[in-house]
Amino acid sequence: MADSSKDDLLQLIKRISAFITLKISNLFQNLDSRSVGAIAGLAFAIVFTWRILRSPSGPQRRRPKRQAVTPGSSGVSSHFSENIATSGVSVPSEDSSAQNIIDEFFQPVKPTLGQIVRQRLSDGRKVTCQLLGVILEETSPEELQKQATVRSSVLEVLLEITKFCDFYLMERVLDDESEKKVLLALEDAGVFTSGGMVKDKVLFCSTENGRTSFVRQLEPDWHIDTNPEIVFQLARFIKYELHISPNKPERTAMNVFSSTSLEQFFGTV
């Protein structure tokens, strides 16, 4: 009768774990930091309840005493093995299986890229970003006269940002053909179809000061740039900045962060 009750309890825990796992997976898709306390409380309650339920309700059977073994006794090995077999030290398989279910259920849940993006951007909703050296492989306007190539390693992060933020791309170019090459490269990469980006939010200018003016007019929560001079000038006006540089520079202001790449900043490489 006791074995049957344990089987029923084990099956009940399995069903509850499967149901809660499904609900928690759906919940974590839209989880914010304020929900962590509620999840922790639920986890504690489940574990506490399980510990109470698995406690033995009846008197435990006393273990038989081990017989003393003297050097002259015969059959030492057989007596020792027999005592181990009857000592009751092994854990019941039902309890072990149930504990494995509990341990697996409470493994840390890995956050999604969308959650990471929102957390790193401190829930900033408007972002401006330079193209050269951040989104594109090319690093100078002269290179854009020949070709424009979207960096494959940044594409996943870029698309996630466009879904979450009001996102603007901008760059200094030398001619109209360079503009066309950039727009075509972004279109071929799926930026205008998979994300929330539109061509009207890709801005071009003829000077570096023009990019500075764009940023100040848009008043974003974040600006991303490779030019240390522009980063320094905008630090007084923009809430947060991300300076992209191969050689991670020293932090020039409390609101200026630095990283070797956009994808490295969000931890995807």
MOJOZI-V833822 format. One line per field, one symbol per residue. ss: DSSP state (2 for helix, 1 for strand, 0 for the rest). psi: psi as a letter, one per 30 degrees, with the letter a starting at -180 (. if undefined). A space follows every 10 residues. Layout:
ss: ???
psi: ???
This chain:
ss: 0222222222 2222222222 2222222200 0022222222 2222222222 2222000000 0000000000 0000022222 2222220000 0022222222 2222200000 0022222222 0000011111 0100010000 2222000001 0222222222 2222011111 1100022222 2222222200 0000000022 2111100222 2222222200 0111100222 2222000001 1111000000 0000011110 022220000
psi: eeeeeeeeee eeeeeeeeee eeeeeeefeg klfffeeeee eeeeeeeeee eeefkkflkk kkkkkkkkkl ffklheeeee eeeeegfgfk kkeeeeeeee eeeeegkkkk lleeeeeeee ghgkfkkkkl ekfeelelgl eeeffelkkk keffeeeeee efeeljkkkl lklfleeeee eeeeeeeffg efeeagklff gjkklflefe eeeeeeefil ekkklfjfee eeeffffkek kjjkkejjll kflfgklllf leeeeggg.
